[in-house]
């Protein structure tokens, strides 16, 4: 009600007439008079001083008019921005993702989407699995991208592509190793690993243990980027997601090794959505559709 009173007061002050303000607001003149009187009662001071058939604003009235213009302008902006959310070319898409996906998969998707929808703002948060889950469940992110499927009663997990975990080394290190490398030799090599505890480390350790390999850990680092850098500098061998070293393998900075008898280790990058999300906006729906279409077509 206060907002309406401010709007009415502003129109009266700008028009210099209660009658004209009533016509523009489609109100009766007594209704306009009551709203201005209610605003004066709210502030406890007169806002208008009448002199015969004319009036002028008091000092308090000038102050209220200035702020009233700001407030009603902001209210209009809120209305316009909320209305624009239904426009697929406006609004924003909030994505939460695990760090590896955020570094190596998501940028290409955003680039492709922004070419189609340049007016949509993208907001990205990346971190550990628990943090991504929290942002999905509390509604602060519209969708999540994980490096493995997610099981949760409130979430729908959609597999996108399999990302094999591969052994790699710098070219100068690879030259010193047999091809293929016997499985038992892997346990003798300087291994650079992703830190524990983490899902990735648990998955790799479990696969090696099943194969009877107990790794000789030379370095334990807190990111795949750090592991990749250490390996490229020749400090040892690492098992890494292929998606994280695609550019290095293509440029020859790293070499993919073959280890005889090494069990296949695969991560499944997955799109995760809330099962019940009736308020999904067109811009978000379009981004989800682009992701699904891209990987369904094997792009």
N, C-alpha and C positions, 0 to 999 in steps of 0.2 A: 504494500500500500504506500509506503514511503516513496518508492521509486515513482509511482504514478503521481503522487503529490508534487515531487520535484519536477517532473515533466510538465505538469499543469502550470506550476509556478513559473517555470522558464518561458512557457508560451505566453503567459500573461505579461511578463516583463518585456519580452521581445516585441510583442504586438502593441503594448501600451494600452490594452483594452481587454476587459473581462469578456465583453460580448464577442469580440473577434476570436479570442482564444477558445471560447465555448464552441463557436462554429467550426473552427479548425480541428478541435478534438472530438467533435460530435457529442458534446455534452450540453446539458442545460446550464444557463448562467448561474443559477443557485448552486448547482453541483460544483462548478468551478470555484465559486466563492467559498463553499464549505471546505474544499480541498486546500485552498490557500490558508484559510483560518486554522485548519487542522495542522498544517505545517508550522504556522506561527505558534500554536500551542505546543507542538513538539519541541521547538527551540526555546520557547518561553520569552520571545521578544517579537515585537512587530517587524514585519519584513517590508510592508508597504505603508506609506503615509498618504492619505487621501486629502485632496483639496478641491472641493466642489466635484466637478465631473472628471477631474484628472487625478493622477497619483504619481508618486515617485518612490523609488526604492530607498529604504533606510540603509545605513552602513552595513547592518547585518544582512539586509536583503541583497546587497551587492556581493557580499561574501558567499551567501547561499547560491546566488545565480551562477557565480564562477564555478563553484564545485558541482552544481547541478548539471552544468554543461558537460563537465568531465565525466560525471557518473552516468548520465544518459548516453553519452558517446560510447563509453565502455560497455554499457548494456547492449547497445546496438552491435558493437563488434563481437560480443559473446554470441549474440543471436546469429550473426552472419557466419561466424566460424563454425558453430555447431551445425548450422544448416549445410555448410560446405562439406561436412564429413560424408554426407550421402552422395557426394560427387566423386566418382572413381578417380578423377584427376586431381583431387585435393586430399587434404588430411595427412595422416602419417601411418607408417607401419613400424611397429616396435618388435624387434627380433632379439631373442636371447639364444645364445649358442655356446657350446663348449669351445675352448680357445682354438683348438686345431681346426675345427670347421670354420670358425670366424676368420682365421688367417688364410686358409687355402681353398675353401669352397664358396663361402658366402660372397666374397668380393665380386666374383664373376656373375653371380646371380643378381646382385644389386646393380651392377653395370648394365646388364641386359634389361632389367626392370626399369631403370631410370631412363633408358633410351625410349621406352614405350610410354612411360608416365613421368615426365620430368617435373611435374608440379607436386608430386607426392614426396613428403619428407621421410627419410629413413632414420630410425633410431636403433642403434645396435648396442647390446650389452653382451660381453663374453666373460667366461669364467669356468669354474668347476661345475660338475653335474648338479650338485646340491643347490647351487645358486641359480642355475638355469631353471631347475624344477620349481624353486620358490617363486621366481618371477612369473612363471606360467600359471601356477596355482593361485597366486594373489591377483592375477589379472593385469600386472604392470607390463607384461609383454604379450603380443598377439599370437606368436608362434615360437616354437623352439626347434633348434637343430642340434642333434646329438650324434656322437660317433658310435652309438650302439642303440638298439631298441630300448624303449622305456616301458616298464610295466607299472601302471597306476590306474585305479578305477575311474578317475576323473579325466584321464588323458587318453588320446588316441595316437598310437605310434605307427607311422607309415614308412616302411623301408624305402630308401631311395637308390642306394648303390652299395656294392661291396667294395671295401678298400683293403687290399691285402697288406699284411705286415711283411716287409722284405728285409733281408740282411744287406747292408751297404758298407762301403769303405771308400776311402780316397784312392785314386788310381795308383799312387805309389805304394799303398798298402796292398791293394788287390794283386799287384804284380808279384808279390812275395808269397801268395797263397796258391795252392793247387785248385784246379777247376775240373770237377766240382770239389768242394771241401768236404772231407769225411765228417760225419756227424760228431764223432768223438773229438775231432780237432777243434770244434767250435768251443768246447769247454776250456781249451788252452789259450784262446785268443783274448786280448784285452777288450773287454766289452764295455761300451758306453751305454748307460741305461737311463730311462726316465724314472724319476723319483718314485718311491713308495711312501705311503700307500696311495694307489690310484687304480682305477679300473684297468687302464692300459697295462700297467706294470703287472698287475695280478694275472691278466690274461696271458701275457708273454711268459711270465714265470711258470704258470701252470702248464702251458704247452711244452716248454723246455723240460720241465720235470717229467711229464708223461713220456718224453723221448729219452729220458735218462741223462739229460744234459744239465749240469749244475754250473752255471755261468761264473766266470772269473770277472767280477765287476771291478773295472778300473776307475770309472767315473759314474757318479749319479747326479743328474742334472734336473732342474725343475721345469724345463720346457722342451718341446720337440725342436724348437729353433736352436736352443743351446746344444742339444744332442747333435743336430745336423751340422752345426758349426764346428764342434769338436771333432766329429768324424772327418769333415772336409779338410781339417788341418792335419789329419794323419795320426790322431791320438789313439785310434782303435777302430773296432767294428761295432755297428749298432743294428738293432732291429727296429725299424721305423714304419709308420704308415706310408704307403707309396704316395698317397696324395700329398704328403708333407715334403716329398723330395722330387716331385715330378720335374720341376725346372732344372734341378741339379743333375738328374739322370740324363735329361735331354742335352744339357750343355757339356756333360762329361766331367763336371766337378766331382761327382760321386759315381760309383760303379755298383750295380746290383750284383751281388754274389749268388752263387748256387751252392747250397749245402745239401749233400746227399742224405735223404731220409728225414729232413727237417719237416715236421708236420705243418700243414697249412694253417696259418693264423690269419683270420679275416675279421675286420670290423665292418659293421653295417651302419653307414650314415643314415639317419632317420629324421623325418619331419614329425614333430609332435604338436598336436593341437588339443585344446580343451574339447571334451566330448559335447558339452552343452555350452554353446557360445552363440546364442541367438542374436547378439548385437554385433556380429562380425561385419565390419564396414567393407564397402566395395573395394577400396584400395587394398585392404588386407586380403580379401578374397581373390583379387587379381594376382597378388604376389604368390599366394598358395597355388593358384592354377598354373602360374608360370613354372614354379618349382616342379610340380607333378608332371607337367607336359615335357619339360626338359629331360627328366630322367626316364619317363616312360618311353620317350623316343630314342633313348640311349645316346643323347647328345653329350 
